[in-house]
């Protein structure tokens, strides 16, 4: 690898199946709210506190953020009872491939480390540093993972995530990003990723193969990974 030193992999929606989008959709529509791209943008990859407040606002009726969050996790537990959490096919092969390419690997997500230990503990030896970083308090957490945890520059990291908001942050930082948008029928993330300028999206983890890794590394080393116009526009919006 010419530029890349780290691969950071989101847990839910990338290494594990998406058990969040279907529950958020049902939470909103069952209470008379409108499920939209704007709602996903406002809720996904936010801290639990903020997500709860925005879910409450989306359904109206005077529900507090705390009540919305509690109801959401209760409904997610019921959903997982019917549709268990599963490891995404190709996870083990991807971890081996990343390490063979000389990259450090780390997993991250909004839940606590016990979620990682329970579902991915069998692969813990294939991750570096802390193994798992909880980003609930540092959403979306790209700079913190790259700089604070691994002491690297943003341009040396590749993030794989299912949420477009993370792509927007990667673009602003000049960090490599591969999208793994949810296959959930009502998901808007694929469209939002395209709007964010994401060029590399995979539906299967096996598609993130050696060829794509080296292409991404080459683009990062030549400064051609992100469109300069999109980067400039994103920075203007943030300012």
N, C-alpha and C positions, 0 to 999 in steps of 0.2 A: 504494500500500500504506500502510495506517495504522500497522501495527506491524512487519511483516516487512521485513528488510533482507538476509537471507542464506538461500540454499537450499543445503543440503549433501546430496550424493547419494552413496549407497554404490555401490561399483563392482561387486563380484560379487554377483549376485542382483538388482540393480536396473538399472544401465547395461549390465552384461554378464550373460549367462545364468548360472544357478546350476550351477557345476561342483564345488561342495563337498558339498552334502547327499547326492547319490547316492554319492559316494566314502566319506563318513563312514558312511553306512548299510551299504555293502558291507564296509567295514573291520570293523565291529562284528559283523554277523551271520555273516560268513564265518569268524569266530574263535569262534563260539559265544556271543557276547554278546547282550544284549537291547537293541534300539533302542527308545527311548521319549522322551516329552516331557521327562522329567527329564534324560535324557542330552543332548538338544539344549540344554536350558537350561544345563547345566554346561559344554558345549563351545563352543557358537556365540558368536562375538564375544568370545572370550577371547584372551589373548596366545598365541602359538604354544607357548611353554613350558608354560603351564597346560593348554592343550588337549591337548598330548602326554601329560601326566601323567594326565589324566582319560580319554583314550582307552585308555591302558595299563590303568588301573584297571577300565575297562568290559569288557575282554576277559580280564583275569586272566592267569595263566600266567607271571608273573614278568617280563613285558616292561617295560623302563624307558620313561620318558617320551620320552627322546631316540630310542630305537629305534622307538617307536610313531610319533613325528613323522616320522622318516626313511621308515618304511614307508608312512605315509599319503601323503607327497609323491611317493613312487615310484608308488603306485597312482593318484594323481591325474594324474600325467604320462601314464600309460597310458590313463586315462579320456579325457583331453583329446585324445590321439592318435586315439581312436575317435569322440569327440564334441567337436569343436573349440570353443574359446571364440568366442562371437559377440556382436555388439552388439545389445542389446535393441531391437526395433522401436519407433520413436517417440522414440529418444534425442535425435536432432538437433532434432526439433520441440520437444521439452521444453526443451532448453537455450535455444533461441531464445525460447520462450514465457516462461521465467523471466527472461531478460534484458530482454525487452520490458516485463515487469511492474516493472522497476527493481530487481531483486534481484541481488546478487552471487551467484556460483555457485562451488562448490568440490566436488571429488570426494574421497572418502576410502575407506580399506579397510586390511585387515591385511597385505597384501603390499607389497613395495617399489615405488618410483615407476616402475621399469622396466616393471612390469606395466601401469600406466596409459599410459606412453609407447608401449608396443607395441600396445595394443588401442584406445586412445582418443586417441592422439596427433593424429589428424586433426582432433579437436575441441578441441585444447588452447587455441586462441584464444578459446574461449567460456567459459573458466573464469577465475576471479580469484585474486588472492593467489598462493600457491604452486602453484595449479592442482590439486595432489593432496597429501593429507596421509596419511602412513602412521600408522595408529593401533595398530600392534602393541604398542608400549610404553606406550600411554595408553588402553587399552580401557576403556569404549567410545569415549571421546574427545570427547564432545559439548561439555563445558565448555571443554576446551582449544582446540577448533576455533573455537568462538564467541568466547570471551573473549581467549585468548592470540594466536590467529592474526588475527582480524578486529576485535578490540577492541569487540565488541558484547555486549549483555546476552543471556542465554539466551532471553528472551521475544521477541527480534528474529530468531530463527532457525527455519527449518523443516528437519527432517531426514527423508529418505526412505530407508527401510531395509527389509530382508527379515527382520530378527531381532527377536523380541519383547523381548529383554533391552535393546535400544537404546530401544525404546518405554518401558520401565519407567524408564530413566534420563531420557528426555525428560520424562516425567510428573513425576518428582521435581524436575527443574530448572525446570519450567514452560515447556518448549520445545515448539514445534509438531512434530507427527510424522504422517507418512503411511506406512502399511504397504504393502509390495509382497511379500506372502508367496509363497514358492516354490510352484510347481505340482507339485513332486515328490510322487509318490503317498504316500510314507511321512512326509512333512513334518508336523510338529505346530505350525508357526509361526502359521498362521491362528488356530487355537484359542487358542494362548498369547497372541496379540495381543488377541483378544476378552477374555480373562481380565484382560489389562492395561488394559482400558478404551479400546482404540483404536477410534475411530468411523470414521475415514477410511482405507479400504483400497482399493487399486486393483490390478486384474489386468493392466491395460494402461497404459503410460505416457501414452497419449493421454487417459486418463480424468482425469489431473491437469491439467485444462484451466483456462482463465481463471476460469470460474464457481467451481470448487472452490478455486482459489487465493484468490479474494476472500472466499469463505465462511470459509476458515481464518483469513485476515487479520482478518476481522470478529470471529470468535470469540476470537482472541488479544487483540484490542483491548478486548473487553468482559469478558475473564477467564472465558469460558464454554467454552473449548476442552476442558479436562479437568474431569472430575467432581471437585468439592471433596472428596467422601468418599473417592474413590480416591486422590487426592493425599495426603490425611492418612494413609490406611492405608499407602501406600507409604513415607512418611517414617517412620512408626512401625516398619515392618519394617527399614528401613535403620539406624535408631537401635539 
